[in-house]
Amino acid sequence: MKDGTHARRTSSIVIWLLNADGAQRFTQQPVTLPSCQSHNHRLSYSDLPEYSPETLQTEYIPLWQFQYWPYGSDGCQIHGFHGFLTALASISSSAAIAWDRYHHYCTRSRLQWSTAASMMVFAWLFAAFWAVMPLLGWGEYDYEPLRTCCTLDYSKGDRNYVTFLFALSTFNFMIPGFIMLTAYQSIHQKFRKTGHFKFNTGLPLKTLVVCWGPYCLLCSYAAVENVMFIPPKYRMIPALIAKTAPTVDAFVYALGNENYRGGIWQFLTGQKIEKAEVMEKKLTGRSFQ
């Protein structure tokens, strides 16, 4: 158990470094940064807190050292807010990337930096609005089934929970999913006409559905039936799958971008890849995708 925890922590630190590299490259870019890349960096910032040292401590140390949440009810509320804030911002960022990619590849237009920055601010404020609602009484944060961390309490299934879940899933899962579906379908048709597929257009939406779908299904089922008959370790599986989203995003959006691959190569080796080499790696990356 302890060895497995150390392995997961090591894996998380690696992904944290990948997201940290994306965040660092954002701060070093000039103001003429294309909006596609700015949204990718925003996604890195959204995912980065989920694998911060503080999060690693709260996620893994209690699991094998304390066997329960050691920070009390107030710490649970803070942890639940933190997790929901970054998760919702990450989903909104994925939808923004899809929308921006649609304009970049289908209409050949780029967002102005001011527009991209406004979208970044709006996404975080929108996520903060929904994340703070359980602290104000609409919804509630409580311990997860294994009591090692905190999330939305779906055990009651009362009217308060049902109304919050319906609004939350509509604005933070269904609408972003619809934006991604329509955007990437249009991009796929554009790529098919040109015969030049620059990336896997189906992968981002599949990532969203696979990572967050099981958790959404569990919460939705809890709105109509009592889910407490399910053993805690099985009720934890959807939450654990959802927590892999930052890891998957690092590979889908970061390693799937030639500029990120060049930055990661420079970060690991100290060698800067010239543009020609980046293009060569881009062609190689297509065969991988």
Disulfide bonds with the S-S distance in Angstrom:
Cys76-Cys150 2.05
